[in-house]
Amino acid sequence: MNDPVLSIANANLSLDGNAGRVDILHDISLDVAAGETLGLVGPSGSGKSSLLMLMGGLEQATSGTIKALNQDLTAMNEDQLALFRRDNMGVVFQSFHLIPTMTALENVATPLELAGAKDAFDRAEAELAAVGLADRIDHYPNQMSGGEQQRVALARASAPRPRILLADEPTGNLDETNGQAIIDLLFGLRDRHGATLIMVTHSNELANRCDRVVRLRDGRIDAPMAKAAE
């Protein structure tokens, strides 16, 4: 694989819990190519979301190395990681994490404003139009359905034109119709912006659209080169 966008080498993750230290991920090594769509699948508790958090620098590996765009995330502090994500990554969660006191337009414009974009609101409006919410830009999250809120979250993640887009169960809280719409939008955003897309999913349909599927079991990669079923 030439010039991986993400490269993980011998990564381990352990966390302290009420019952003591818990080992979450074990000796994970994985490369992701530029423009690739990668699905992370496996049973509940297998470590899929934890691996995604490591990729985004939202969790720090206990040991091993994680590089994104040739930058060592494991050597960065929290402030450096936040700036790196702002400039290079978009993250979409199962829970939408919208700011309730902001309109859809303001939610999408916020990361652009933080990055110093002078046209933040114009770009935010264009991104909301791209996900079918041109007529909802002045609505607050509590005035929108779950599907609409997830569209806003997608627009917010993609508006800064990230090179890496991470999605954690993006259809998990949606019904089938809205889930299908979000799947189509995710892949449309990838095609439009040329981002590398990595997602955790329980959806076979979503996994089947990925270029490659990595299966996890008990915190280990079970089938690193498995292909999605035809």
C-alpha positions, 0 to 999 in steps of 0.5 A: 500500500503506497503512502497510507493516510493512516498507519497503525503499528502494534497499538494497544489500548487499556483503560482503568475501570471500576473493576481494575484495568481493562484491555480493550485493543491488542496489538493492532496493525493496520494501514489505510490508503488515500481515498479508501473506504474501510468498514470496521465490523464485529460483535458488540464489545469487539473494540471497533469504536475504540479503534476508531477513536484511536485513529482520530486521536480521541483516545491515546494508545497505551503503546504502539504508534498511530500516524495520520498523514505522516504525523505521529498522533501518539506524540501529540498532546491534547491541544495538538490533536485538537488542531490536527483534527480541526484541519484534517479530520471530520468525525460523525458519531451515532449520537449527533452531538449538535449544539442545542442552542445553535441553528443548523447553519451555526452548527455547521459554520462553527468548525469553519469559524474556528479554522478562520474561514472568512466564508464560514456561513456561505460554505455552511449553507452550501454544505447543508444544501448538499445534504438536502437541508437548504430549507432547514438552516435556521432550525434548532436541533430540537426542531428537527428529526433524527435523520435531519440532525444526522444530516447536519452532523454530516454537513458539519463534519464535511464542511472543512473538507477533511482528508479523513472522515471517521463515522461511528455507527452513523445509521445506528439511531435511524430508521431504515429510510433515514439510514439509507439516506445517510449511507448515500450521503456519506458516500456522496461526500466521499466522492465529492471531497475525495476523503478517506472514509473509515466507519464502524457499522453493524449494517451489512449493507453499509459494509458491503459498499466499502472497499475493504472490511476489517473484522474485530473480535475481542480487541484483535483484528480477526480478518484484516483483508476481508472483503465486503460480500458481493 
